[in-house]
Amino acid sequence: MYNKKYVIPLILIFLVGFFTPYWYNAMAGTFGHVPELKKPAGECVEDKDWMAANHMLLLQQWRTQAIRHGAEGGRIYHSFTTGEDYHASTNTCWSCHEGKEEFCDQCHDYIGIHPECWDCHYTPNIEKPHYSGIEELSKYFS
């Protein structure tokens, strides 16, 4: 074999490169900072672990119900962990979670996700714009 001095180092480089993701994942639980979330004032519609994994699916289901059934019709969510019925709306979330910055943004910023929900939807921390109707426009066109 002519290139025998290169074979063993190349095999070692290949093995290190191949197993690097496995080593990283094994040690990743000990690295970094996991955000501490403020405990909500009440009980959530589902348990904590389920909500951490599936809250976006729940919000998408509620969105679909709102689109298909309108503002009030048929928008009842039956919790399978507590057995209670809830109104399928983000207002249900805001009754316990006081603010988007203290709760939602902590995890979303940590994992680098920037949902577009709040580009349109109201949160309790943001003051709703005041619009008094056509009278307000008359001052611009008089």
N, C-alpha and C positions, 0 to 999 in steps of 0.2 A: 504494500500500500504506500503510495507516494506522499500523501498528505496526512499521515498518521498523527502528527503533532497538532493538527487542527480539529481532529474528530472529537476527542474527549472534551475540550473547551466548548465546542459547538453543542455537544450533547448536554453539558451542564447549563449553558445559556438557554437552550430549549426547555429544559426541565424547570429552571427558575421562572422563565416566562410563562410556561404552562401552568404552574402551580401558584403564581402570584395572586390571581383572583381568589383562590381558595384560602390562602393565608390572610389576605385582606379581609375577607368576609368573616373568618374565624376571629380576627382581632377587632373588627369594626364595632362590636358591642361594647368594648372598653374605651373607645375613642369618642371625642366630641361631647357636645352638650345637648341634652334632651330638654326641650322647653318645659317649664313648670306652668301648668295652666291653673287659673283661678277656679276654685270649686264653685259650681253654679249654686244659686240660691235655692233651687228646688230639685225635684227629680226629673231626669230626662225621659223622653218617650220610650227609649230603650236603654239597655245597660251600657256602661262606659266602653267596654271593649268592642261591642257591636257598633256603637256610634262612631268610634275612632276608625273602624274599618269601612263602614258602609254609609256614613252620613250623606255623601254625595248622591248615592243611589236613592236614599230616602227623599232628599230634596228634589231630585229629578222626578220621582213618582208624584210628589206633591205638586210640582209644576205641571205635569201631565194632567192631573186631576183638575187643577185650576183652569187649564185651557179647555178641557172637554166639558167640565161641569159648571163653569162660571164661578163667580165670587163665593157663593154660599152652597150651591146645590151639590150634595153628595161628597163633600170634602171632609170626610171623617176618616181618621187613621186609627185603626185598632192595634194597639201595642201587643206584641206576642210575648213580651217578658213581664209586663205589669198587668195586662188584661184590661187596661183602661182605654177609653176612647178620647181622642184628641182632635182638635181642629187642624186640618192639614194646611198650615200656613207658617211662614217664618216668624209671625207674631207669637206663635207658640214657643219658638226658640228664645225670642227676646224676653219672654216672661221670666226666664231663669238666667240666661246669659246677658249680662248687663251691657257689654259692648264688643264690637267687632275687633277693636285694637287689642283688648285684653284677652280675648279668647280665640277668635278665628285666625287673626293675623299671626299669632304666636307660632302655630303649627305650619301655616301656609308659607310664612317666611323661612322657617327652618328647613322645609323640604323644597323650597324654590318654586312653589306653585302660586300663580297669581290669577285666581278666578275672576271672571268678568261679571259675576253676579251683581256686585255692588256698584258697577258703573250705572245701573238703572235703578236698582232696588234700594229702598229706604232702610236705614239702620237707626237705632234709637239715639246714637251719638250725634247724628247729623240733623241739623235743624231743617225742617221742610221749608222750601221757599214760599214766601208769602206772595200771593197774587190776588188782587182785589177785583179782577175782572176787567171789563171794557173801560171802566172809569179811569183806570191807571193809564191806559193807552191814550186817552183824550188829551192829556197834558203834552204829549209829544206831537199831536197833530192839530193843535189849536192855533 
